[in-house]
Amino acid sequence: MKKKILSTLLVASMAAGLMTGCGNAASSGGATPKTDDGKVVINVTRATFNLATPDSAQVKKVEDAINAYIADKINVKINLTDIGSGEYTDKANTSLANKEINLLWTASWESTIGTNDLVPQNAVYDITDLLPGTPLYESMDAGQWEATKYNGKNYFIPVYKDNVEGYDIMFRQDLVDKYGWDLSSVKSLADIEPMLADAKSEGLKYPYLTQKTAMFYRYYINSFDFFTADATSNWVAVDRNTNKVVDTVLTDEYKEFCTLMAKWAEAGYISEDDVTKTTTDTTTQTQDWAVSWWTDIPVNAEANSRYNQDVTMVPATDRWAHSTSALGSCYCITANSTEEQAKACIDFMGLLYTDSKLADLYTFGIEGEDFNYDANGKVEQTDNGKYNHSMWESASATVVTPLYNEPDNKADLYKDFNGGANTSCAAGFRFDKTPVADKYAACQTVFEQYGFVLENGGVAVADVDSTIAAYQAALDEAGYQDVLAEFQKQYDAWK
């Protein structure tokens, strides 16, 4: 079965060419859509990660409530589109191609419509000159705007959240209690094997849930700066010890990780559902798993509400500040927008990042239906399955009201968290893949065929070495050596 998976599993990326590079539409003379009373209309598109399928009627209710609230504050009307994360890349990419979006949620780690895809294709609006002096610009320190620049220009509006990167191993607390797991004994990923054995004996479908994610570029950030911030191109990184660009596929660390995943799969700890991507983003809300991973944040208790059960985290890596860490969740204004629409987007985001009522409405939905405020003024979500977002993909941690199980000083914790990270040797470097764009994309396709499977336990232990060799050969055939040389050239010049 594993050989069948390896030979047939190939996830084709949508052609990046869908997005036409059109520059800023302000210079193209495009008309600005307005309401009868002169409000500038902007189309806002975002992903939802807490629901498999958003309730369109409830999204419309939230849209109407937002427009009623902002009506006397800014000259803007929004059209809100919510897309389930499983379909988000494809649907948002199509809408971008059709010029149907003005304000788009994205992230450095997203595929096809990620920050590293949008800038080279001129699909985003240059807001550098529009930001200064606005409530949006003043809503966070200047360092956030500097950290998210591309080629000295601002294209993205970062969500002020955990803007450094680190990862944890996540355990269901009820199983920790039941089996008396000593989490203090977990110093490395391999140390959780006794817990996985218990989970298998429990009869769980997913003792270790990968969340259909290739985790090498997350679990090994202490060794490498994967400055592409994209699992599909984790075949290149800066070695933190040598400060040199390396082919990670040929490293001892890659073999170590893939061998461990293969071992766990053979032991029945990893399901083939993760390899075939049939698990969903809401699988973590079920009782079918025991151990998974979590992106470290200042208030990890947020996961309890997100997954509807108590979970406990153990650090798997240190925290790092690097070129894309502040772009782990952000917004961009699309290049097809007129200047009026671009300014309207900045006005809307400025209010969203400074007004708690709007931020709560946009994040949690309708009070009394999707959430309530408790006696302490904190948020309790109703879990009605209609509208459910988290702060990290919505608005600034400084204005979104904390959940009932979060500390009162949540905003201060985020500021301290961001200030206490290691700084990468490659912080500030951004790779321009334009000179090797076709070969880069071809290598990403090769990753889907080999790398994803290797990193999700889809290869027998005995076949790991030969599969890694085949993976490297396929990369080379796709033009990898030219891509690697271009990385080395640009990084050396940057240093």
Secondary structure as the mmCIF struct_conf table of DSSP 4:
data_model
#
loop_
_struct_conf.conf_type_id
_struct_conf.id
_struct_conf.beg_label_comp_id
_struct_conf.beg_label_asym_id
_struct_conf.beg_label_seq_id
_struct_conf.end_label_comp_id
_struct_conf.end_label_asym_id
_struct_conf.end_label_seq_id
HELX_RH_AL_P HELX_RH_AL_P1 LYS A 2 THR A 8
HELX_LH_PP_P HELX_LH_PP_P1 ALA A 12 ALA A 15
HELX_RH_3T_P HELX_RH_3T_P1 ALA A 16 LEU A 18
BEND BEND1 MET A 19 MET A 19
HELX_RH_3T_P HELX_RH_3T_P2 ALA A 25 SER A 28
TURN_TY1_P TURN_TY1_P1 GLY A 29 GLY A 29
HELX_LH_PP_P HELX_LH_PP_P2 GLY A 30 PRO A 33
STRN STRN1 LYS A 34 LYS A 34
TURN_TY1_P TURN_TY1_P2 ASP A 36 ASP A 37
HELX_LH_PP_P HELX_LH_PP_P3 LYS A 39 LYS A 39
STRN STRN2 VAL A 40 THR A 48
BEND BEND2 PHE A 49 ASN A 50
BEND BEND3 ALA A 52 THR A 53
HELX_RH_AL_P HELX_RH_AL_P2 SER A 56 ILE A 70
TURN_TY1_P TURN_TY1_P3 ALA A 71 LYS A 73
BEND BEND4 ILE A 74 ASN A 75
STRN STRN3 VAL A 76 GLY A 84
HELX_RH_AL_P HELX_RH_AL_P3 SER A 85 ALA A 97
TURN_TY1_P TURN_TY1_P4 ASN A 98 LYS A 99
BEND BEND5 ASN A 102 ASN A 102
STRN STRN4 LEU A 103 THR A 106
TURN_TY1_P TURN_TY1_P5 SER A 108 TRP A 109
BEND BEND6 SER A 111 GLY A 114
HELX_RH_AL_P HELX_RH_AL_P4 THR A 115 LEU A 118
TURN_TY1_P TURN_TY1_P6 VAL A 119 ASN A 122
STRN STRN5 VAL A 124 VAL A 124
TURN_TY1_P TURN_TY1_P7 THR A 128 LEU A 130
BEND BEND7 LEU A 131 LEU A 131
TURN_TY1_P TURN_TY1_P8 PRO A 132 GLY A 133
BEND BEND8 THR A 134 THR A 134
HELX_RH_AL_P HELX_RH_AL_P5 PRO A 135 GLU A 138
TURN_TY1_P TURN_TY1_P9 SER A 139 SER A 139
BEND BEND9 MET A 140 MET A 140
HELX_RH_AL_P HELX_RH_AL_P6 ALA A 142 ALA A 147
TURN_TY1_P TURN_TY1_P10 THR A 148 THR A 148
STRN STRN6 TYR A 150 TYR A 150
TURN_TY1_P TURN_TY1_P11 ASN A 151 GLY A 152
STRN STRN7 LYS A 153 LYS A 153
STRN STRN8 PHE A 156 PRO A 158
BEND BEND10 TYR A 160 LYS A 161
BEND BEND11 VAL A 164 VAL A 164
STRN STRN9 GLU A 165 GLU A 165
STRN STRN10 TYR A 167 ARG A 172
HELX_RH_AL_P HELX_RH_AL_P7 GLN A 173 TYR A 179
TURN_TY1_P TURN_TY1_P12 GLY A 180 GLY A 180
HELX_RH_3T_P HELX_RH_3T_P3 LEU A 183 SER A 185
BEND BEND12 SER A 188 SER A 188
HELX_RH_3T_P HELX_RH_3T_P4 LEU A 189 ILE A 192
HELX_RH_AL_P HELX_RH_AL_P8 GLU A 193 SER A 201
TURN_TY1_P TURN_TY1_P13 GLU A 202 GLY A 203
BEND BEND13 LYS A 205 LYS A 205
STRN STRN11 TYR A 206 TYR A 208
TURN_TY1_P TURN_TY1_P14 GLN A 211 LYS A 212
HELX_RH_AL_P HELX_RH_AL_P9 PHE A 216 TYR A 219
TURN_TY1_P TURN_TY1_P15 TYR A 220 SER A 223
STRN STRN12 PHE A 224 ASP A 225
TURN_TY1_P TURN_TY1_P16 PHE A 227 THR A 228
HELX_RH_3T_P HELX_RH_3T_P5 ALA A 231 SER A 233
TURN_TY1_P TURN_TY1_P17 ASN A 234 TRP A 235
STRN STRN13 VAL A 236 ASP A 239
TURN_TY1_P TURN_TY1_P18 ARG A 240 ASN A 243
STRN STRN14 LYS A 244 ASP A 247
HELX_RH_3T_P HELX_RH_3T_P6 THR A 248 LEU A 250
BEND BEND14 THR A 251 THR A 251
HELX_RH_AL_P HELX_RH_AL_P10 ASP A 252 GLU A 266
TURN_TY1_P TURN_TY1_P19 ALA A 267 GLY A 268
BEND BEND15 TYR A 269 ILE A 270
HELX_RH_AL_P HELX_RH_AL_P11 GLU A 272 VAL A 275
TURN_TY1_P TURN_TY1_P20 THR A 276 LYS A 277
BEND BEND16 THR A 279 THR A 279
TURN_TY1_P TURN_TY1_P21 ASP A 281 THR A 282
HELX_RH_3T_P HELX_RH_3T_P7 THR A 283 GLN A 285
BEND BEND17 THR A 286 ASP A 288
STRN STRN15 TRP A 289 THR A 295
BEND BEND18 PRO A 298 PRO A 298
TURN_TY1_P TURN_TY1_P22 ASN A 300 ALA A 301
HELX_RH_AL_P HELX_RH_AL_P12 GLU A 302 TYR A 307
TURN_TY1_P TURN_TY1_P23 ASN A 308 ASN A 308
BEND BEND19 GLN A 309 GLN A 309
STRN STRN16 VAL A 311 PRO A 315
BEND BEND20 THR A 317 THR A 317
STRN STRN17 TRP A 320 ALA A 321
TURN_TY1_P TURN_TY1_P24 SER A 323 THR A 324
HELX_RH_3T_P HELX_RH_3T_P8 SER A 325 LEU A 327
BEND BEND21 GLY A 328 SER A 329
STRN STRN18 CYS A 330 ILE A 333
STRN STRN19 THR A 334 THR A 334
TURN_TY1_P TURN_TY1_P25 ALA A 335 ASN A 336
BEND BEND22 SER A 337 SER A 337
HELX_RH_AL_P HELX_RH_AL_P13 GLU A 339 LEU A 352
TURN_TY1_P TURN_TY1_P26 TYR A 353 THR A 354
HELX_RH_AL_P HELX_RH_AL_P14 SER A 356 PHE A 364
BEND BEND23 ILE A 366 ILE A 366
STRN STRN20 GLU A 367 GLU A 367
TURN_TY1_P TURN_TY1_P27 GLY A 368 ASP A 370
STRN STRN21 PHE A 371 TYR A 373
TURN_TY1_P TURN_TY1_P28 ALA A 375 ASN A 376
BEND BEND24 GLY A 377 GLY A 377
STRN STRN22 VAL A 379 GLN A 381
BEND BEND25 GLY A 385 LYS A 386
HELX_RH_3T_P HELX_RH_3T_P9 MET A 391 GLU A 393
TURN_TY1_P TURN_TY1_P29 SER A 394 SER A 394
BEND BEND26 ALA A 395 ALA A 395
TURN_TY1_P TURN_TY1_P30 ALA A 397 VAL A 399
BEND BEND27 VAL A 400 VAL A 400
HELX_LH_PP_P HELX_LH_PP_P4 THR A 401 PRO A 402
STRN STRN23 LEU A 403 LEU A 403
TURN_TY1_P TURN_TY1_P31 TYR A 404 ASN A 405
BEND BEND28 GLU A 406 GLU A 406
TURN_TY1_P TURN_TY1_P32 ASP A 408 ASN A 409
HELX_RH_AL_P HELX_RH_AL_P15 LYS A 410 GLY A 419
TURN_TY1_P TURN_TY1_P33 GLY A 420 GLY A 420
BEND BEND29 ALA A 421 ALA A 421
STRN STRN24 ASN A 422 THR A 423
HELX_LH_PP_P HELX_LH_PP_P5 SER A 424 SER A 424
TURN_TY1_P TURN_TY1_P34 CYS A 425 GLY A 428
HELX_RH_3T_P HELX_RH_3T_P10 THR A 434 VAL A 436
HELX_RH_AL_P HELX_RH_AL_P16 ALA A 437 VAL A 446
HELX_RH_PI_P HELX_RH_PI_P1 PHE A 447 GLY A 451
HELX_RH_AL_P HELX_RH_AL_P17 PHE A 452 GLU A 455
TURN_TY1_P TURN_TY1_P35 ASN A 456 GLY A 457
BEND BEND30 VAL A 459 VAL A 459
HELX_RH_3T_P HELX_RH_3T_P11 VAL A 461 ASP A 463
HELX_RH_AL_P HELX_RH_AL_P18 VAL A 464 GLU A 477
TURN_TY1_P TURN_TY1_P36 ALA A 478 GLY A 479
HELX_RH_AL_P HELX_RH_AL_P19 TYR A 480 TRP A 494
#
